[in-house]
Amino acid sequence: MSRFELSTTLSGHEDDVRCVASLSNNEIVSGSRDSTVKIWRNDSKQRTPNFDDCVMNFKAERFINCLAIYDDGQQRLIASGGNDNLINLTSPYSTINEGNTSYCLVGHTANVSSLQCKDRYILSTSWDGTAKVWTKTGDVIYNLKGHKGPVWGASFLPGKDTFVTCGADKTIRIWEKSRLVKTIIAHKDVVRDVLVLPNGDIASCSNDSTVKIWDGKTYELKSVLSGHESFVYSICCLPDGDIVSCGEDRTIRVWRSGRCIQTITVPCVSVWDVTSLPNGDIVAGSSDSKIRVFSRSAERKASKEIISSFKKEVAESGVGEDLLGNVNMEKLCGVNALKVNGKTEGELKIVKDESSVVVLYRWDEDKWIKVGKVVTSSGSDRKITYNGLSYDYVFDIDVEDGTPPLKLPFNVSDNPYEVADKFLADNNLPYSYLQQIVDFIMKNARGATIGESNASATRPHVKDAYQEKVPGGSSILPQQNYLTFKKVNVAQIMKGFKKLNTDQTEENRIDPREVEMALDGEDYDKLGKIAFQIILNWKTNTNLVGYDLLRVAIAEINPFGDIFTPIRKGLESEQPAVIMMCVRILCNIFSASKWGEQTLMDPNILDVIFTSKLSATVQNEKTSNKQKRPLSVAVATLLLDFSVLINKFSFGPLYQKSVEIYDEYTSLLLDDEESSYRLLVGIGTLCKYRQTEQLKIFADSITSIYRDERFKMVQQEMK
């Protein structure tokens, strides 16, 4: 049988293509991080498919992660799911302009990670730790609960009402209706996808770089498919029974009888998803925002010129040395080593060419094929090339709660918060990890003057959110991103909650399991209600934990009742810690996507917040240094966020009052370097909207005390 070659490349998405599906040989569906679902139709009469006829079928509010084709014999629909926690069913024969959403399934409380359809059922998985079986009208037939962490993939098993799921807890689980009947410790790392093969066996793939085959009756391990050099994200089955896998090592691999028979390298960082067309062609979605189709059919292969150009693009793309394991780059053989044949398909060999450039080759079609230049990993003084772009660092990030190390590219001129946000979206991680990722970047970015190594673990790093000016880099002013306090330490919160919970009357006590499940599952609505219950009903000297929970939840909930009542109450507290937490809550409201900015644009809001009580607490000598510094940083951050808001919307009604507040608080916060820096950036941002001599005086009072480089850079941009 002939080998797969490039058939066509589809370009049109603006970000990673996270999922692909097929409607027919001539209709491909794709979902992307750009929040769109597109349908590509091949109406070409030419020899090779062009799929030029592309329409936007659906536009979500957030990223699309998964697709499936629903067909109950009466209606055919495209099912899509993503970071908005919803599953939408749309007609494949209409476009977004026609308002084609037929059904919307609401029930998951976190990112929808995979979808499968069979007959009248829709099987979904989510980062909320569950899988659900639905009808198209939104009825949940079965709710599959048992995984300890996010559920990554699922499939229908042969027979009625039987399912298989996989997840971050490294397990595969077998279900009959809603009953868990078998748990398999399947892999050494996160299990990303499961697939039921035509013979009833189960295939799974994992971040441990393997694909495994399990007996469909006994659930015993039958074989391990080894060859990938990094995470394996997706698997599918071809009509002839061959298995296809793809992953972080930028390859697509074809397996037959437990052996890799072909390796296809793609010039991108990640190949996210693969599927098969009915004719046996492979469709792949990747991190370079492209969809590629590969075919064994001579009639559907691209021209020799296009295939040659594609292979050249692959060969010229860089391969990170961290993908290759512990290789001594100083003791590599020269190109003469390529005269020795490889032993197995896909075997790798690293050599130094005549110019001492390190190059990776793969044994393919009985010859050594150039995969690409090996570029240095993080810690080197040289740039690292990923996806055709150069970076100062490519980090391996260890994420908590069973999430494996993941790759994160970073330039010192980048805003760490923006990089972290994209990283979370790319890897389907909850937003609560944002500060943790930022902290990691700041700790490990050598030579980047953008972080404070000894920053408190309970607040964002002081300088993390700013783009320091480097040659060719971005400026600091105006600050465009709101600074927030979203880091969550579940263990610490639960420790404090359990201790204080016992001090309450019996009717006011809350089951700790409810709180922990809401935190772990990121059930923000539940957290918000628990927070209100604590704030309003617990003793005033014990309700700090309620404000902390509200801080965690506030940006992700829909406001209910008078949400500012407890905040106003907290701002008048006799406890500096409660006041500080309320200020942090206010900072987080800025990032509430549907209501935050609008709410905080109330012309009277500053009078409500910046009361005499707040300023008195900041300057009160009885406020301990341990309490005063976090409070000062929080207040400075809040002022900075209001400056960002004013500049962003050119919102004059808040401008003059903000200037008056800066006049008061600049002198109050000068003792703390971090607070002063945030004040300076806030003043500079406010100047980008309207500069006055008064603001310049405030800035001069700060820079006369602090002469570090970061202060000088802001001062310079204000001139």
N, C-alpha and C positions, 0 to 999 in steps of 0.2 A: 504494500500500500504506500502511496506517495506521502510525502511529509507536508505539514502545514506551512503555508507561506502567507504573507500579507495579502489580503484581498482589497480592503479599503480602510481609510482613516476618516472618521467623522469628527469635525470640529464645529463647535457652536455653543457649548457650555462655557461659563465664565469661571468655573471652579471645579474641584475634584468631581469626577463621575464616580459616585459611590455604589451604584447598582444598575444592572442591565437586565432586560427580559425580552422575550421574543413573542410577538403576536403571530408571525408567520415567517416564511423564508425571506419575505420582502418587507417586513415591518419589525423594527427594533424599537424598544422603549428604553429610555435612560432616565435616571434620577441623579441629581447633583447637589453638591454643597451650595450651589447658587440658588437653591430653593425651587428649582423648576423640574418638571417632568416633560420630556420631549419625545415625540414619535418621529422616527426616521423611516421614510418609505422609499423603496427602490422602484422607480418608474422608468428607469433607464433601459433603452433597447440595446445598449452597448454590451460588449462581451463581458466586462467586469461590472459588478454592482457599484452604483454611486451613492444610493440613498440620499440624493440631493434634496428630496422633498421633505423638509423638516418643519414640524409644527410644534408649538408649545401647547401641551395638553393641560397642564396644571401648574399653578404657582402657589407655593405654601408660604407661611409667614417665617418659617425657619428651614433648616436643612433637610433635604430628602435623604434617607438612609437605605430604604428598601423598597422593592417592587415585587408584585406578583400579578398574574393574569387570572381573573375570576371568570368562570364560565359554568353556569348551572344548567346549561342547555336551553335556557330561555333568554338570557342576557349575558353579554360579554362586557367586562369592565376591567379597568386598570386600578389595582389597589396600590397605594403608596403610603408610606409611613416615615416619620422623622422626629426631629427634635421638638416639635410642638405637641408631642404625645398623642397625636391623632392619627387615625387611619382614614384616608379619603378614597372613595370609589368614584371613578370618572369614566365617561364614555370615551372609547378610543377613536370615535368617529366625529368628535367635535373638538374645538379649541377653547382656550381659556377665555377668549372673548365672548363665547357663547354661554358662559356660566354653566359648565357641564358637570358640576359635582352632583352625583346621584345620591350618594349616601356618605355620612360621616360617622365613624365609630368612635365613641368617647368612653374611656374607661381606664386606660393606662395612665399612670401618674408620673412617668418618666419616658425618656427617649424610646421610641419604637425601633427595634434593632433588626427584625427580620419578619418576612411575611411569606406564607405558603397558602395556596388555595387548592381545594379538591371538592368537586361537586358543589354543594351549596354551602360548604364550610370555609371559613377563613381562619388560619392559624397564625397568631402573632406572638412575638416575644418582645420583652422590654427590659430596660435597665431598672424597672421597679421590682425585679425579682420574680416576675410571673410570666407565664404564657397563657393565652386566652384563645378559646375557640368560639367564633362568632358566626352569626348569620349576617347577610348583607344589610339587614335592617337595624343592626346594632345589638341584637340580643346575644348575651354571653351564655353559650351552652355549657362550656366547661371552663373553670378557672384553675389553672395548674400552678399550685404553690408548693414549693419544696426546695428550690435552689437557694443557696446561701450567697446571694449576690446577683449581679445582672445576668439575664438570660440572653445569649447571643444568637442562637439559631434553633430551628425546629423543623420537623418534617412529619408527614402522615405515614404511619406504618400500614402494611397490608391488613385487611380486616376492618371491622367496624369500630370506630371510636377508639382507636389506639394511636399513640403519638410518641415521638422521641424528641427530647430537648437537650440542649447543651449550654454551658455557661462559664462564667468567670470562676466558679468554684472547682473547675477542672473536671467536672463530671458530665456524663451522659445519663439521662433519666428516661425511663420507660413508663408510660401512663396508659391506663385503661379508664376511659372517661376522665374523671377528676382524681382517680386513685393512683398514687405512686406505687408501682409494682417492682421496680428495679432501679438501683443506683449503681453506676459503674464509675470507679475512679479511672478515668480514661486517659488522661494526659498529665504531663508534668507542669503544664501551664494552662492558661485560658483556652477553652475549646471554642473556636470561632464559628464553626458551621458543622451541620450534620446533613447527611444525604442518604436516602433509602435507595439502594441499587435495584436494578430490575429483578435480580434473583432473591430479593428480600434481605440481603445483607445490609449492614449500616456502615457508611464511611464517615469519618470525622477528621477535622483538621484543627490545628492548634498553633498557638504562639510558641510551642516548643519545636517548631519547624517540621513536624511530621504530619503525615496522613495515615490514619489507621483504619483497617477493615475489621468489622465485628460480625460474628455469626448472627444472623437475624433470628434464630430460634433459641440458641443457648446463650447468646451475648458474650461468648468467649472471643478473645482476640485471635484473629486469623493471620494478619500480616501487618507489617509496618512499612510504609513507603517513605524512605529517607532520601533526601536530595536537596530540598530547599535549604537555603542558608539563613533564613530568618522566618518571621511570622508567616503562617499560611492563613489567608483570610477567607477564601471561598473555594468550593468544589462543585463540580457538576458532572453529569454523565452524558456521554455522546450516544447517539442512536446505536452505534456498534458495540457499546459496552465499555469503551475506554473511559477512564476517569481523567478529568482535567482539574488542576489546582492552580492557584495564583497567590502571590503574597508580596511581602515587604522587600524581598530580594529582587524585585522588578522582573520576575519571570513568570511565565505560564508553562506548566509542565503537563505532559500527556503520559498517562500510566496505563500499562497493559500487563495483566497477570503479575502484578506486584513489582514491575520493572518500569523505570522511566524510559520511554522510547523517543521522546523529543522534548527539548527545552527551548522555549521562545523567550528571548530577552527583549524587554520594552524600554525605551529611553525615558524613564520617569522614576520617581522615588518608589511608588507603590502601585501595584495592580490590585485594585480593590475587589473586583467582582468578575466572575466569568459565568457565561451561560452558553447553551447550545441552540443553534437554529435547528429546525426539523431536518434540514439537509445535511447536518453534521458539521457545519461551520461553527467556529468558536467566536463569541463576542466578548470583549473585555473592556471594562471601564477602569480608568487609571487616574492618578493624581495630577497629571498634566492637563486635565479637563477634556481629554480625548477618548473616543471610543474607537477600538480597532477590531476589524473582522479578519480572521484567518481561515483559510480554506485549503483542503486537500485537492479540490477539483481544479484541474488545469483551466477549465472554462471560467472559473471565478477568481483565479489568482490575478493580482495586479501585474502590470507590465514589468519586464525585466528592469527597466530604468527606475520605476517606483520602488521595487523591491531592493534594488541596489542602493538607492538613496536612503531607504529605511535602515538597512544594515549598516551603512556608513554613519547614520545618526546614532545608532546604538554603540558602535565602536568608538565614537568620539565623545560619548557621554562618560562622566566620571563614576567610579565605583568606590564607595567609602571603605577604607581598610577595616573599619569596625565590623563589617559584614563578613570578614574573612577569618575571624578568630585570631588566635595568637600566632602571627606570622612574623618571623624575623626579617624585616625588610633589608637588612644589611647583608644577609647571607643568601641572596637569591641567585639562581642560575641565570645564564644568559639565554638568548633565543635558540641556541643549539639544543636546549632541552626540549624544544618543540619537535625535534626529529624523532623522538620516542613516542609511539602511539599511546593514546589513552586506553584505559582498561574498560571503562563503562561510559555509557551515554550520560552527558552532563558533568563528567569529571572536570575539576578546575585545576588550572596550573598558573602560577604567578611567576613571571620572569622579568628581567631587566633588558630593555632593548639596547640598541647601539648607543643611544643618547642617555643611558642610565635612567630612563623613564620606566617606572614600574607599571606593568600591563597584565591584566587578567585575561586568560584564555579559557575557553570551554571546549571539551571534546564533543563534536557534533557532526553527524554525517561522515564519520570516519576521517575527520580532520579537525585541527585546532582552529576554532573561530575566535576572533578577537572580541571580547566583551566590553572592554573599556580600560581607560587609564585608572590606576588605583590612586585615589586622592587621600590625603591625610585626614585623620580624625581629629576631634577636639584636642586642644592642647598644643598643637603645632602652630608655628608662626605663619604657615602658609594658609591660603584660602582653601576651603573645602567646596567642591562642586557637587551640588545635588539638584537634579531636575533642571539642569542647564543654568543654574544660578550659583553664585559664589557666596559662601557664608564664612564668618569668622569662627563659628563653632557649630558642631553637630553633637548635641548631647544625647546620652542615654538617660531617660527619666524613669525613675522608679515611682510608680503611683501606688497609693495605699489600697487596702482592701482587695488584695488579690490581683490587682491590675499589673501587668508585666512591664518591664522596661520598654520604653517607646522612644523613637528618635525625634529630636526636636532641633531644627536648624535655627540659628540665631546670629544676627549681626549686631555689633555694639551700637550702631546707630538706630536700631529698632526700638520701639516702645515695648518693654517687656510684657505689659498687660495685653497689648494687641497680639503679640506672638503667642502668649499663653492662651488667649481666647481662641485663636485659630487652632492651636494644638488640641484643645479640649474638643472642639467641634470635629476636627479631623479624626479623632480617636473615640468619638462617642462617649466622652467622659463627662460626669456631672460638673456643673459650673462651680460647685462648692470647692473644687480642687484648684480654682484659679490662683489664689494667693500662694498655695503650696508650690505651684509651678513657677510663679514669679520668684519666690524665695530661692528656689533651686537655681534659676538662671542667674540671679544676682550673686549667689554664692560662688558659682563656678565660672562666671565670665571673667577671666583674668584680664586685667588691664583696662577694663571698662569702668569708667568713673560714673557708675549709675546705681550703686547700691551701698548700703550700710550693713556691714557684716554682723554687727552685734545688735541688730534691730530686734525688738521684742517679738516673741512668737505670737502674741495676742493682737497684733495690729499689722497692717501692711508695712513693708519696708519703706523707709523714709523717702528715699530717692528713686525707688523702683519705677515709678510711673512716668518718669520724665525722660525725654529723648535728649541725651547730652550731645552737644555739638561736636562732631568730628569732621575731618575733611570729607566733603561730599555727603555728609549726613544731614539729618533733619534738624531744624531749629527747635528750641524749647517753647518759645512763645508764638502764638497763644497756646496755652494748654487746651487740648481738645477733648480729653477723656476725663470723666468723673473718677475720682478716687473713692474707693469703697472699702468696707471692713467686712468681708464675707468669709474669711477663713473660719473653718469649723473644726474644733477639736472635740469630737463626740465623747471621748473618754473623760475629758475634763468637765464638759457640761454635765454629763450623767453623774459624775462623782459629786458635783455640787448640788445637783437636783435631788439625788437620793438622800443626801445629808439633810437638806432643808425640808424635804417632803415629810419626813418623820416629825418635824416640829409643828405641823399643821393639824387642825382638827380633823376628825375622821371624814367628815363630809367634804372637806376641801382637798383631801389627798388625791393624788393622781397615780394611776398604775404606771410604774416606771417603764414597763414593756411598751406602753403606748408611745411614750416619748422617744424611746430608743428606736422603735420601728419607724416612727415618723422621720427621725433624723437619718437613719440608715437608708430609708426608702425615698428620702427627699420629698416627703409628702408635706409641702409647704402650707397648704390650706389647713391641714391638721395641726401643724406646728403653730400657725397663727392663732388658732382657736385655743390651744393649750396655753400659749403665751398670755392671751387675754384673761383666761381663767386664773392664771397665777397672779398676774398684775392686779386684777380687781378683787380677788378673794383672799390671797395670802396676806400674812402679816407684812407690814411695810418694810420691816428690817430683814425680810427673807425673800422678797420678790425680785431681786436682781436677776435671778436665773430666767424669770419670765421676760424681762427686757432683752436678755441675751438671745433667747429663742426668737423673739420678735425681730431682732437684728438679722438673724439667719434667714427668716422667712419673708421679710417685708417686701423685697424686690420681686418676689415670685408669686405673690398672692394678689387676688382681686380685692380691693378694699371693701370691707364690710363694716356697717355701722359707722360710728364716728371714730375712725382709726387714730385721730390725733388726740383723743381724750386721754389715753394712757400716756402718750408722749408728753403732753402738757403737764400731766400729773407728775411724771418723772423729772421733768425739767425744774420743778419746784421742790424736789426731794431734798432732804437734809443729808443724803448720802452722795458724796462726790462720784462714787462708782456708778450709781444709777443715772446721774446727770450725764456722765461721760458716755454711758451706753445709749442714752437717748440721742445724743449728738451723733453717735455712730449710726443709729437707726436712720436718722435724717439723711446722712451721707448716702446710705444704701438706697433710699427712696429715689434718688436721682436716676438710678439704673433700672427702675421699674418701667418696662418698655411701653406699657399702654396708658399709664396714668401719672408716673413720677414727675416728669418735667412740668406737665400741665398743672399739677397740684402745687408745685413749689414756685410757680410764677404768680401766685397770689400777691398782689402789691403789699399786703399787710403781714406777710409771712415772717419777715425779718423781725418785726416788733414782737411777734409771738415767741420767737426762738431766743433772740439775743436780749434777754431780760436782765434786770439788775441782779437777780439771783444767780444767773450764769456767770456774770463778770465778777461778782463777789466771791463765788466759789473758786474761780480761777486764781484770784489774788489773795485768798484767805490763807494766812500763815498756818492755820490749823489743818489745812489740807496737806497731807503728807506728800513728800516727793514721789513716792510710789504711786499715789493717786493723781498728783498734779500733772506729771509728764504725759500719761495717756490722755488726760482730759485736754491738755494744751494742744497736743497733736490732733485730736479729734476736732477741736474748735477751728484750728487753722485749716484743716482739711475741708470742713464745712464752708468756710469762707472761700476757699479756693474753688470748690464746686459751684458755688453761687456765681463766682466770676466767670467760670466756664459757661454757665447757663446764660448769663447776661450777654457775653460776647457771641455765643452761638446764635441767639435769636435777636440780637440787637435790642434787648429788652430794657428800655429806658426807665420804666417805673421802679425798678429795683436798684438802679445805678447809684443815685445820690445817697440812698440809705446805706448801701454797701460801703461807700466811701466813708460815711460817718462811723460805721462799725469798725472798719480798718483803722480809723483814727484812734478808737478806744482800745482795740485789742492788740495793735502792733506793740504798744508800750507794755502791755500785760504779758505778752508771750516772748519778748526779746531774750529772756533768760535761757530759752531752750533752742538749740541750734536747728533741730528738725522742724519745729513749729515755725521758726523764723524763715527757713527756706521755703516752706509751703506758703507762708504769707507772701514772700517775695514773688513767687511764681504766680500767685493769685493776683497780686497788685499789677504785675506785668501783663497778665492776661486781661485784666480790667482796662489797662491802658490801651490795649489793642482795639477796644471799643470806643473809649474816649479818654484821652490823656489830659491830666490837669497837673498843675504845679503841686497841689496838695498830695497827690499820689506819688510824685517824684520825691517829696519830702519823706514820706513813709518809707520808700525804698532806700533812700540815702541813710536813714536811721538804722536800717538793717545791715546794709553793706559796710557801714562804718565800723561795725562790730565783727562781722564775719567776712573774712577775706579769702575763704577757700575758693578754689577754681570754679566750682559749680555756682557760687554766688556771683562771681565775676562774669560768668557767661550770661546769666540772666540780666545782670545790669547792663552788659554790652548790648544785648538785644533790645533793651528798653530805650536806648539812645536813638 
